[in-house]
């Protein structure tokens, strides 16, 4: 089992993220979007990866927030081991599998499934503020609320490919697997979709992984503004403008009393009660 991630724009969460996965994998491959990091953040990343023992696999330069280029790197790295399993995770994403990881892989091998999917569970601070990520406190304690925030505000795709064989290509944003040139997703919103069900897809009623998304920290405001200022189609800036508008309206915070977000303190009650709802909503996107 291997882990692939791309680090860029900030290093707020990657130490927590690598510690979350390091005991689940044999090797870690980190691609670095070098021209998106300050020298200070880059030096911090070098220290973190050396302390973990994985180091940096390769550095890349490409336009800021060009998500298609990011995905090309994920696909490039995964092909280093085309027949092995990979955890595919951005550096602010923490997978919570619904079944033991070894059981997932064993059943995938038995059923000839080549990829596993899931969806975002946004992790938010208790009062909805965009807090600074502390290095020496569990990130799960810092952002205890889980729910579906981003999709409802900006209609950003909630789906993720979380596990895949190395030769399975994934689409921009790591949202869908591409099999025979078509995305494995509902045909309702795409002309290049093969449909939700596919013989190589892990049964999503059995395993639909929670991708705990620690995006909502103090570094977010600057990144949202940078994305909108670039004004290129590849940034999906219209989605981020909706987030800017939301935060401006709500005084820079997330309204944790909004019932539509289905927020729950998943530290107090670890089993997220609305996961079937998020799964069903995501599969229709």
N, C-alpha and C positions, 0 to 999 in steps of 0.2 A: 504494500500500500504506500502510495506517495501523496504528498500535498503540493499543490501549486497555488501560488498567490502572486499578485502584482502589488508592489508598494509604490505609492506616489502621493504627492500633494501634502501629506502629513504623516506623522509616525505615532499618532496619539494612541492607537489601539493595537498595533502590531505585536507588541510584547505580550499583551494579554492573549491575543489571538494565537500566537505560536505556542504559548504554554497550554492553551486549550487543546491543541491538536498533536503536540509533539509525541505523546505516548500512544497515539493511534496509528502512527505511520513509521515506515522504515527510512524514508528520505524526504527532505523538504527542499523544494525548488522555489526560490524567490527571484522574480524578475523585478527590476527597479526602473521606474520612470524617472531617470536621473535629472532631466531638466525641469521636472516639476518640484524638486526638493531643494530647499536651501542647504547650504553647506553644513549648517548646524544640524538640521534634520537628517541629512545624509550620514554625517559622522555618528549620530545617535543610532541610526539604523545599522551601521556597520558594527557598533558595539553590541547591540541587541542580538544580531544574527550570530556574531562570534560567541556570545555568551550561551546562546541556545545550542551552538555547535553545527549549524547548517551553512553559515556564510551566505553570500550573495551569489546566485547562479550567473546572472548576466545583467548588464545595464543597457538601457535603451533611451534614445531621444526621439520624441515625436510630439506633435502639437498637443497642447494642454487639453484635457478632457475629451480626447478623441477616443470614444468608447470602442469603436470598431478596431482601432489599432491595439487597444488593450486586449481585446478578445483574440486577435491574431496571435499575440504572444502566449496566451493561455493554450491555444491550439498547437502552437509550435513546440512549447515545452512538453505538453502531454505526449506528443509523438516521439519523444525520446524513449518512451517505453510503451509502445502501441498495444501490447497485450496485457499490460498490468492495469490495476485499478488506481484511480486518482481521486482524491478529495479536491474539489474545485471550490475555492473560497476566496473572496475579497478579504482585505485585511481588517475589515470591520464586521465580518460575518462569522458567526459561531454556530455550527450545526448542532442541533439536538435531535438525534435520531429517535424514531418511535419504536425501533427494535434494536437489539444489540448489533453493533456494527459487523461483527463476524457472522451473525446470522443473516444479515442483509446480503453480504458478499456470497455466502454459501448458497443462499436461495437463488441469487442472480445467476450464479454459475450453473445451478441445477436446471433453471428455467431458460437459460440462454438469454437472459436480460443483460443489456450492456450499459444501461444508465439509469440513474435514480434521480427523482425530482423532488422539489419542495417549494416553499414560499416564505416570504419575509414575515417575521414577527418583530415589529419595531420595538426596541427597548428604549425606554424613556425614564427620565428622572422622576422622583416621587412627586415633585411640584410642577413638572413640565418645563422647567428651565433648561437651557442648554449649558450644562455644567462642564467644567474642565475635567478631563479624565485623569484620575490620580493613578500613579504607577504602583503604589504599595497597598492599594485597597482593591478587593475583588471587583471587577467591572460589573458583575451581576448585582452586587450590592449597591453600586453607584447608580445603576439604572434599573430599578426593580420592576417597573411596569412593562408589561408586554401587551401589544395590540396591533391593530391594522390602521396605521395613521397615514403613511405616505400615499398609498394607493387611493384612499378616499379624498385626499386633498389635491393630488396632482395627476392621478390616473397613470402613474408610472407602473410599468410591468411588475407584478408581484412574484412572478415565477423564477425559479433558479434550478439549474442542473447542479446537483450537489456531489454526485459520485458518477464516474464514467470510466470506461476503458479508454486507454490512451488514444486509440484510433477513432473515437467518436468525436466528431467536430461539433462545436457549440456556436450558437449565434451571438450577435452583439449583446453585451451585458451579461453573458453567460446565462441567458434566460431560457433557451430551448436547445435541444439536441437537433442536429441536422443529419438526417438520414436520406440518402439518395437525392440530395439537393433540396429537400423539403424540411421545414421546421415541424417538429412533433408538437402540435398545439391545435386548439380548436380552429376549424375553418371559418368561424364566424367573423374573425377580425383580420384574416390574412389570406392573400391570394397564393402564398407559397407554403401553405400548411397541409400536412398529411392527415390531420385529425388528432384528437387527444390520445386515442388508443393506438398502440404500436407494439408488435411482438417483441421488440428489443427493449421496451420500457418496463421498468419494474412496476408491478401492480401498485398504483397510487392509492388504492383503498387499503392496502396493507402497510406500505411505507411511503408517507409523504412528509418529508423532513422539515422540521421547523428551522428556519434560518434566522437566528436571533441577530438583529441588525442594529449595531451600535453606531449609528450615523449621527445621532442627535446630541452632539456635544458642542462646546464653545467654538470650535474651529469651523463649524458649518456655515455661519453667516458669510465669512470671507469667501469660502468656496462657491456658495450660491451666487454671490455678486460677480465673481470672476467668470463663472460659466455664462451668465446672462450677458456680460460685457463682450464676450468673444463673438456672440451672435453668428454662429455657424450651425448648420443643420446637424452635424455630427455630435454636437454637445447635448441635443435634446433640450435646448435652453428653455423652451416653452413650459416644460414640466417644472423646471427649477424656478421660473418666474412665478408660477402659482404658489410655490412654497414661500418665496419672498413675500408675496402679497399676504399669505396666511400669517406669517410671523409679524409683519407690520401691523396687521389688524389686531393681533392678539398680544401686542406688547413684547414681542420677541420670545414668547413662550408657546408651548403646546397646551391647549385647554384639556386638562386631564379629566374634567367633568363631562366632556362630550361623550355621551353614551354610544354614538356611532362608531367610535374607535375601539369599543369593546376592550378597554384596558383592564388589566388584572395584575395584582402584585404576584408575580410568578416566583418570588422568593418565599412568600408566605404560603402560597398555594401553587406548587410546582406544575401540576397538571393544568395546562391552559384549557379552559372550558369551551372556548369558541373556536377551537382548531378546525373542526369539521366545517364550520362556516367559512373560514379563511381558505381552506382547501377548495371548497366548492366554488367560491368566488374566483379564485385564481385559475382554476381549470377552465373557466368560461372566458378567460382573457387571452 
